[in-house]
Structures are given as structure tokens and as C-alpha cells.
């Protein structure tokens, strides 16, 4: 059967009937609006296949149905039946050569990338196996997400940017308290170590993201728990992540999740602050910060109204330890 019926266009198409010639120019309508040239036509038992080259990108494409422009309906390939356009055969031959060279170059780059990824995964498999406890039932990870949503079209999505291994669990229960404990292992998510009900997301439903800890499912960092069912499968799943040593942050904060006691009292005109070593890789800023909150946020600080300090809850800002000198410089602070 070589005939197909286009329901929307209310038209039957005979795929065994040739409608354009080699070297003829056609165009895509309703999507990219690019133009193509037909460089070859293949006939088989299923009908006719037109081989195309995109005149803009020099990529290869194929088409089984090409319709006359005067009967345009919806997205598809069209030809101008009234004023058909053709390219010179020599120009098409040159274009074909360029398209083949481009395809080969892309294939070479893909192969190089495949080899690179496999080399990283080889290192990662060994590294992950070494830190993988025999009694582990789940892996606790942080994931950085980039927002890919387009709200005007009601499209909501995110893409993964980075995964960091925070630790392992001896059970599969999804506990936010456990996720918060492991947040202290990685300076970029240290602010998630403190209780904040707004960060707790429970999406145990179809198309939901399960339990995760973070500001948003679409952007920024989240923490989630990945259950282990087969050890070999889990090693393979995290091989590429573990191939970069910077993606492993297993060292925990002290057991009570209280900041270490190094403090610096600082003043700036009528404002007073305290900088505290909050964890191995994070500092906390306490004090009269309301007037400079926008500046602190621009410097990468994360405000949290319930930070642990002297066994009490205090409002403050979490920064990476690498930001301490910048804080002193930008705020013109002077230690007392």
C-alpha cells in the first residue's frame, strides 16, 4: 500500500507517484521555513523517498511526502508547482560534498566525545565502587537544574546541569531530615541544611518528581534520594558523575549540625556583624543585614531565618568560605 490519507488536509497521497525532480528546490513550511534541494530519489516497494540537503545548515534529510504549495496545509515539505526552482547540477554536487564532509566531521566529534565519556566512566566506576558501602540501600545526591520552561506556551521542563554525590543511606525511606543532614557536605547547598518547610516537596503521583528538597523543581539545586536495587546498575548510573572527583562530597558536618566555633566580630559604621565558620566549607553572616540584603544576595549569599547558632535559631546568610575575603572587601569591614 503506497497510498496514505492526510486526515487534516482531507487528501489521499500516492507515495508511488514522483512529484519533484533531482536538483529541484523545495521548502519546509510551518516549522523552520528552510529550503532544501533534492539530490537523489530512491524508489522501493513502499514508495518514493526523496533525499534532501538543507541549503542553510547543509544537513541531510529525507522526505516521503512532498505536497504542492498551492495545497498548503500544516507543517511539511512543499514544492512550487507553478514556478518550480532548480539548482545547477554542479552546484548540487559541491553542496553534497560539503554536506558529507560536515557529517563526517560531526561523526568524528561524536566518536571523540564517546571515547572521552567512556574514559571518565571507567575512572568513575572504580572510584564509586570504592566508596559504595555494601549495606547501602540508597544514594543521596544533589542535582543542579536549569529551567527550560516556556510559560506562554504552558511548557514546563528542566534539564540536568550537574549531579553531586552527597552520601549513602542504609534504608530507602525518604526523610527530609536525612537530606538536610547531607546538605552540609557541599558548600553550594549548605543553606538547605536548615529546616524550611517551603523546601520540602512531596510529589508522589503520576508525572511527579517524588520527594526532593530545594527551592524549585525547575531551577537551582535540589537534594533527592535514589534507591538502590542492583549494585552493578547503580555503579553504572553514577559512573560518569563519579569520574569527576569534584562531584563527590561525602565528608559530613559534626553530628549535631552546629557550626564550629570560630567567630569574627566586625563593624562597619553603625552596623555590626558576626561571621561564623558554619561548616568545613561554609560561613554564616549574622547581624544587621537588612540594609544590605540585595548586595549579599548578589554576592551569592543564601538567607535563612533559622540557622543554628549557639544552640538557638538565628536569621543569617550562608556563603561559601571562599567568599570571606570578598565580604570583608565589599562591605569595608574591619575586624575589632
TORBAZA-297193 format. One record per residue (C-alpha): x, y, z; residue number from 0. Coordinates in pm, whole numbers, plus 50000, padded with zeros to 5 digits. Layout:
! TORBAZA-297193
      X      Y      Z  num
      X      Y      Z  NUM
...
***
This chain:
! TORBAZA-297193
      X      Y      Z  num
  50000  50000  50000    0
  50168  50320  49879    1
  49875  50549  49942    2
  49831  50748  50263    3
  49542  50967  50369    4
  49620  51302  50536    5
  49328  51347  50771    6
  49379  51718  50841    7
  49428  51804  50474    8
  49148  51564  50375    9
  49359  51435  50088   10
  49494  51100  49973   11
  49861  51092  49869   12
  50005  50832  49635   13
  50362  50775  49752   14
  50446  50584  49436   15
  50392  50894  49224   16
  50700  51113  49179   17
  50622  51483  49222   18
  50963  51657  49211   19
  51293  51608  49026   20
  51657  51577  49125   21
  51813  51925  49176   22
  51470  52077  49244   23
  51434  52316  49538   24
  51158  52258  49791   25
  51080  52421  50124   26
  50964  52342  50473   27
  50651  52522  50587   28
  50511  52570  50936   29
  50834  52487  51123   30
  51180  52600  51014   31
  51087  52756  50677   32
  51424  52637  50542   33
  51481  52549  50178   34
  51615  52214  50056   35
  51743  52067  49734   36
  51660  51715  49617   37
  51992  51540  49545   38
  51863  51185  49497   39
  51536  50992  49460   40
  51501  50630  49578   41
  51216  50404  49467   42
  51127  50086  49656   43
  50826  49870  49737   44
  50699  50121  49993   45
  50705  50417  49757   46
  50941  50703  49682   47
  51194  50857  49920   48
  51340  51198  49840   49
  51689  51265  49971   50
  51742  51630  50064   51
  52012  51874  50173   52
  51925  52178  50382   53
  52058  52481  50194   54
  52116  52671  50520   55
  52263  52410  50754   56
  52394  52162  50495   57
  52236  51877  50691   58
  52091  51566  50527   59
  51716  51494  50544   60
  51466  51262  50379   61
  51101  51310  50282   62
  50836  51061  50179   63
  50562  51313  50109   64
  50609  51647  49932   65
  50294  51842  49851   66
  50224  52134  49614   67
  50246  52475  49777   68
  49904  52569  49639   69
  49754  52296  49863   70
  49944  52402  50171   71
  49802  52264  50496   72
  50006  52226  50814   73
  50373  52151  50869   74
  50552  51968  50588   75
  50761  51979  50274   76
  50616  52168  49977   77
  50714  52237  49617   78
  50610  52521  49391   79
  50415  52358  49107   80
  50361  52688  48919   81
  50717  52820  48924   82
  50948  52529  49011   83
  51306  52620  49103   84
  51618  52415  49029   85
  51985  52432  49119   86
  52266  52371  48874   87
  52380  52008  48890   88
  52742  52112  48953   89
  52634  52332  49248   90
  52437  52042  49393   91
  52742  51815  49359   92
  52955  52067  49552   93
  52681  52105  49815   94
  52662  51728  49851   95
  53037  51709  49905   96
  53022  51982  50171   97
  52730  51809  50345   98
  52920  51478  50352   99
  53229  51649  50494  100
  53017  51812  50763  101
  52851  51482  50850  102
  53190  51310  50877  103
  53329  51589  51098  104
  53026  51562  51327  105
  53063  51184  51341  106
  53432  51223  51432  107
  53342  51466  51712  108
  53074  51230  51840  109
  53325  50946  51847  110
  53578  51159  52035  111
  53309  51252  52286  112
  53205  50888  52322  113
  53565  50790  52394  114
  53603  51077  52644  115
  53283  50984  52825  116
  53387  50619  52844  117
  53727  50715  52986  118
  53558  50925  53254  119
  53314  50644  53331  120
  53598  50391  53362  121
  53754  50608  53631  122
  53415  50673  53788  123
  53317  50306  53810  124
  53630  50226  54010  125
  53602  50536  54227  126
  53233  50486  54302  127
  53279  50116  54382  128
  53545  50210  54636  129
  53316  50445  54828  130
  52999  50235  54784  131
  52912  50070  55119  132
  52799  49708  55097  133
  52497  49778  55316  134
  52383  50092  55129  135
  52016  50098  55027  136
  52010  50442  54864  137
  52234  50718  54731  138
  52170  51078  54840  139
  52254  51326  54566  140
  52227  51694  54483  141
  52123  51791  54132  142
  52159  52129  53965  143
  51875  52202  53724  144
  51830  52461  53453  145
  51486  52595  53375  146
  51375  52510  53020  147
  51014  52623  53069  148
  50819  52846  52835  149
  50524  52972  53037  150
  50345  53149  52745  151
  50303  52808  52579  152
  50238  52622  52906  153
  50556  52421  52858  154
  50736  52338  53183  155
  51061  52144  53193  156
  51413  52141  53329  157
  51746  52000  53218  158
  52019  51849  53440  159
  52341  52050  53467  160
  52534  51868  53738  161
  52499  51583  53990  162
  52689  51567  54320  163
  52706  51255  54537  164
  52647  51355  54900  165
  52630  51022  55079  166
  52465  50685  55127  167
  52175  50558  55335  168
  52106  50220  55495  169
  51733  50248  55422  170
  51501  50360  55143  171
  51273  50586  55350  172
  51261  50938  55207  173
  51329  51161  55506  174
  51386  51533  55464  175
  51583  51540  55789  176
  51833  51300  55632  177
  51856  51511  55317  178
  51918  51824  55528  179
  52196  51647  55715  180
  52378  51565  55393  181
  52334  51917  55252  182
  52615  52030  55483  183
  52862  51825  55281  184
  52856  52063  54984  185
  52905  52437  55022  186
  52678  52537  54735  187
  52375  52381  54905  188
  52467  52445  55268  189
  52157  52665  55302  190
  51940  52353  55256  191
  52080  52209  55579  192
  51841  52425  55784  193
  51474  52343  55822  194
  51249  52527  55579  195
  50907  52379  55514  196
  50885  52553  55175  197
  51182  52346  55055  198
  51011  52012  55124  199
  50838  51881  54812  200
  50626  51566  54808  201
  50525  51469  54456  202
  50430  51104  54490  203
  50193  51099  54197  204
  50199  51028  53826  205
  50445  51260  53647  206
  50564  51394  53984  207
  50929  51422  54087  208
  50892  51229  54413  209
  51038  51365  54736  210
  51303  51633  54694  211
  51447  51919  54895  212
  51501  52255  54727  213
  51356  52591  54628  214
  51217  52478  54292  215
  51193  52166  54076  216
  51278  52370  53766  217
  51589  52563  53863  218
  51870  52562  54115  219
  51982  52281  54343  220
  51767  52002  54481  221
  51851  51704  54702  222
  51690  51367  54644  223
  51732  51004  54746  224
  51792  50737  54481  225
  51707  50383  54596  226
  51947  50100  54513  227
  51804  49780  54365  228
  52105  49634  54187  229
  52459  49729  54289  230
  52603  49698  53938  231
  52328  49912  53788  232
  52384  50185  54050  233
  52758  50187  53984  234
  52690  50232  53614  235
  52430  50503  53680  236
  52678  50716  53876  237
  52996  50621  53688  238
  53013  50943  53486  239
  52933  51160  53788  240
  53199  50990  54000  241
  53451  51025  53719  242
  53492  51388  53829  243
  53624  51384  54185  244
  53470  51726  54248  245
  53127  51563  54221  246
  53183  51359  54538  247
  53124  51535  54870  248
  53088  51272  55140  249
  53250  51434  55441  250
  52984  51519  55695  251
  52947  51812  55928  252
  52976  51742  56300  253
  52698  51519  56431  254
  52475  51791  56574  255
  52498  52007  56264  256
  52614  52303  56469  257
  52872  52547  56331  258
  53229  52527  56452  259
  53313  52795  56700  260
  53546  53025  56507  261
  53383  53370  56509  262
  53484  53714  56388  263
  53314  54026  56521  264
  53316  54304  56263  265
  53179  54656  56235  266
  53101  54897  55954  267
  52996  55243  56072  268
  52672  55182  56266  269
  52627  54823  56151  270
  52758  54519  56339  271
  52807  54165  56210  272
  52946  53829  56307  273
  53100  53584  56064  274
  53094  53223  56185  275
  53263  52912  56047  276
  52938  52731  55984  277
  53086  52416  55834  278
  53405  52294  55675  279
  53329  52486  55355  280
  53067  52742  55455  281
  53048  53057  55664  282
  52744  53230  55812  283
  52692  53604  55842  284
  52474  53731  56130  285
  52382  54083  56230  286
  52224  54399  56086  287
  52195  54276  55728  288
  51855  54414  55625  289
  52000  54730  55469  290
  52245  54528  55256  291
  52032  54221  55174  292
  52034  54289  54798  293
  52412  54316  54797  294
  52452  53994  54996  295
  52219  53812  54758  296
  52412  53940  54455  297
  52730  53802  54612  298
  52580  53455  54617  299
  52454  53450  54974  300
  52151  53245  55076  301
  51930  53390  55351  302
  51787  53150  55607  303
  51573  53264  55903  304
  51651  52951  56109  305
  52026  52895  56118  306
  52174  52707  56416  307
  52394  52938  56623  308
  52484  52890  56990  309
  52216  52618  57013  310
  51948  52866  56906  311
  51781  52964  56581  312
  51902  53289  56424  313
  51840  53461  56090  314
  52153  53482  55880  315
  52321  53436  55545  316
  52516  53132  55423  317
  52822  53183  55199  318
  53098  52966  55064  319
  53416  53008  55270  320
  53583  53134  54956  321
  53365  53447  54987  322
  53502  53564  55323  323
  53771  53796  55186  324
  53524  53933  54932  325
  53275  54003  55212  326
  53536  54199  55406  327
  53640  54393  55097  328
  53298  54471  54953  329
  53143  54566  55286  330
  53455  54752  55400  331
  53450  54557  55723  332
  53724  54581  55976  333
  53783  54320  56244  334
  53769  54452  56603  335
***
